[in-house]
Amino acid sequence: MKKNLVMAFAAALLMGGLNAQAQAPTATPATTTAAGPLKLGYTNIDFVLSQTPEAKDIQNQLTIQRTQSENELKRMQKELEDKYTAYEKGAAQMSDVIKKDRETELQSLQARIQEFSQTSQQSLQAKYQQLVNPVVQKIQKAIDAVAKENGFQYIFNLDAGANTIPILLVAPEENNITELVLKKMGIDPAKAAAAAKPATTGGSTPTTAKPTTPASGTATAPKKN
């Protein structure tokens, strides 16, 4: 919903600019308001985040926690498989009471595996937010300063996410404030671009994925034949 509102707002601003140009051919190319030209800028927050000194430490901490969770999930899954195999081998000799007890144990272990898988993902997401939020606040302060110093009334985030359509599809390069934001944060734009160049697939501003969060599948117990 929030993204749809942002996209609608951006479209309204751009349509306002087109209408202003159509009604006043002699006006400047920029959208105009009663206060003067409306200056729109854009950047790529994910890319800026990936170039901060904190990015590597954030990635390392998330990797450690994700690896620990995956190892525990594998251990629990192995325990379930071993107990299920033992159950299958001895089921014919078990009394109804023992068989019921073993089946209850297997079901309980499967439920614990599913719960652990869900809670570990939630925990990692919370850890990501805890680590990233202070850095994002620093980036926002830099963006605010750049916008104020250069007369931008609105700044859009070029990258709306790896699996979604960017908010801005076409925009002039002179309105890209990414280098100004990097400089404001004490980061060399040339080094940042060089570091990201191997992953660049096109466009003037490379995009870098957010620190990886786990997509561990919910473990399930072997099904009886």
C-alpha positions in Angstrom: 0.0 0.0 0.0 2.8 2.5 0.9 4.7 1.8 -2.3 1.5 2.3 -4.4 0.9 5.6 -2.7 4.5 6.7 -3.4 4.2 5.6 -7.1 0.9 7.4 -7.4 2.4 10.5 -5.9 5.4 10.4 -8.3 3.0 10.0 -11.2 1.0 12.9 -10.1 4.1 15.1 -9.8 5.3 14.1 -13.3 1.8 14.6 -14.8 1.7 18.0 -13.2 4.9 18.8 -14.9 3.6 17.7 -18.3 0.4 19.7 -17.9 2.4 22.8 -16.9 4.6 22.4 -20.0 1.5 21.9 -22.2 -0.2 25.0 -20.9 2.9 27.2 -20.9 5.3 26.2 -23.7 7.8 29.0 -22.8 8.2 27.7 -19.2 11.3 25.9 -18.1 11.5 22.0 -18.5 11.2 21.5 -14.7 7.8 21.2 -13.1 6.9 24.6 -11.6 4.9 25.6 -8.6 3.9 29.0 -7.1 7.2 29.0 -5.2 9.3 28.3 -8.3 10.8 25.2 -10.1 10.1 21.9 -8.5 13.3 19.9 -8.4 13.1 16.1 -8.1 16.1 13.9 -7.3 16.8 10.2 -6.8 19.3 7.9 -5.3 19.7 4.2 -4.5 19.6 3.5 -0.8 20.5 -0.1 -1.1 23.6 0.8 -3.0 24.6 3.5 -0.5 24.0 1.1 2.4 26.2 -1.5 0.8 29.1 1.0 0.6 29.0 2.1 4.3 31.7 0.9 6.7 29.1 -0.9 8.7 27.8 -3.1 5.7 30.5 -5.8 6.0 30.0 -6.2 9.8 26.2 -6.4 9.3 26.6 -9.1 6.7 29.0 -11.0 8.8 26.7 -11.0 11.9 23.8 -12.1 9.8 25.8 -14.9 8.2 26.9 -16.2 11.6 23.4 -16.2 13.0 21.9 -17.7 9.8 24.6 -20.5 9.7 23.9 -21.4 13.4 20.2 -21.6 12.7 20.7 -23.8 9.6 23.0 -26.1 11.4 20.5 -26.6 14.3 17.8 -27.1 11.7 19.8 -29.8 10.0 20.6 -31.5 13.4 16.9 -31.6 14.3 16.0 -32.9 10.8 18.6 -35.7 11.2 17.2 -36.6 14.6 13.7 -36.8 13.1 14.9 -39.0 10.2 16.8 -41.3 12.5 13.9 -41.8 14.9 11.5 -42.3 12.0 13.8 -45.0 10.5 14.0 -46.8 13.9 10.2 -46.5 14.2 9.7 -48.1 10.8 12.1 -51.0 11.5 10.5 -51.9 14.9 6.9 -51.0 14.3 5.9 -54.6 13.6 7.1 -55.7 17.0 5.7 -52.8 19.0 2.7 -52.9 21.1 -0.1 -50.4 20.3 0.8 -48.3 23.3 4.5 -48.1 22.4 3.7 -47.4 18.7 1.4 -44.6 19.7 4.0 -43.2 22.0 6.6 -43.2 19.2 4.2 -41.6 16.7 3.4 -38.9 19.2 7.1 -38.3 19.7 7.7 -38.0 15.9 4.8 -35.6 15.6 6.1 -33.4 18.5 9.6 -33.3 17.0 8.2 -32.3 13.6 6.2 -29.5 15.2 9.3 -28.3 17.0 11.2 -28.2 13.7 8.5 -26.2 12.0 8.4 -23.8 14.9 12.2 -23.4 15.0 12.3 -22.7 11.3 9.7 -19.9 11.6 11.2 -18.3 14.7 14.7 -18.4 13.4 13.7 -16.5 10.3 11.8 -13.9 12.4 14.8 -13.6 14.7 17.1 -13.0 11.7 14.8 -10.4 10.3 14.7 -8.6 13.6 18.5 -8.7 13.8 18.7 -7.2 10.3 16.4 -4.3 11.3 18.4 -3.8 14.5 21.7 -3.5 12.7 20.5 -1.6 9.6 18.2 1.0 11.1 21.0 3.1 12.6 22.8 3.1 9.3 19.7 4.0 7.4 19.1 6.9 9.7 22.6 8.2 8.9 21.9 7.8 5.2 18.6 9.7 5.6 20.4 12.6 7.3 22.9 12.7 4.4 20.1 12.7 1.9 18.3 15.5 3.9 21.5 17.6 3.8 22.1 17.0 0.1 18.5 17.9 -0.8 18.7 21.1 1.3 22.0 22.2 -0.1 21.1 21.5 -3.7 17.5 22.7 -3.7 15.7 19.3 -4.2 12.1 19.3 -2.9 11.7 15.5 -3.4 14.1 12.6 -3.4 13.0 9.2 -4.6 14.6 5.8 -4.0 15.6 4.3 -7.4 15.6 0.7 -6.1 12.2 -0.3 -4.8 13.6 -3.9 -4.2 15.2 -6.7 -6.1 11.9 -8.3 -6.9 9.8 -5.3 -7.6 9.6 -2.6 -10.3 11.6 0.6 -9.4 9.6 3.7 -8.6 11.5 5.7 -11.3 11.9 4.0 -14.7 13.4 7.0 -16.5 15.2 10.0 -14.9 18.0 12.4 -16.0 21.4 11.6 -14.6 22.0 15.1 -13.4 19.2 14.4 -10.8 21.0 11.4 -9.4 22.3 12.5 -6.0 24.0 9.2 -5.1 27.5 10.6 -5.4 26.6 13.6 -3.4 25.2 11.4 -0.6 28.3 9.2 -0.6 30.5 12.2 -0.3 28.4 13.6 2.5 28.9 10.3 4.4 32.7 10.4 3.7 32.7 7.6 1.1 34.7 7.9 -2.1 32.1 7.6 -5.0 34.8 6.4 -7.4 35.9 3.6 -5.1 32.3 2.6 -4.4 31.5 2.4 -8.2 34.7 0.4 -8.8 33.8 -2.0 -6.0 30.3 -2.5 -7.3 31.3 -2.7 -11.0 31.5 -6.5 -11.4 27.9 -6.8 -10.2 26.6 -4.0 -12.5 24.1 -5.2 -15.1 23.4 -1.8 -16.6 22.2 1.7 -15.7 24.2 4.5 -14.2 23.7 3.5 -10.6 24.7 -0.1 -9.5 22.3 -1.8 -7.3 23.4 -4.1 -4.5 21.3 -6.6 -2.7 20.5 -6.1 1.0 22.3 -8.2 3.5 21.1 -11.8 3.0 18.4 -13.1 5.3 17.6 -16.8 5.4 14.9 -18.5 3.4 15.1 -21.7 5.3 12.3 -24.0 4.2 10.1 -25.5 6.9 11.4 -29.0 7.7 8.9 -31.8 7.4 9.0 -35.3 8.7 9.3 -38.3 6.3 5.9 -39.5 5.4 4.9 -43.1 6.0 4.5 -45.2 3.0 
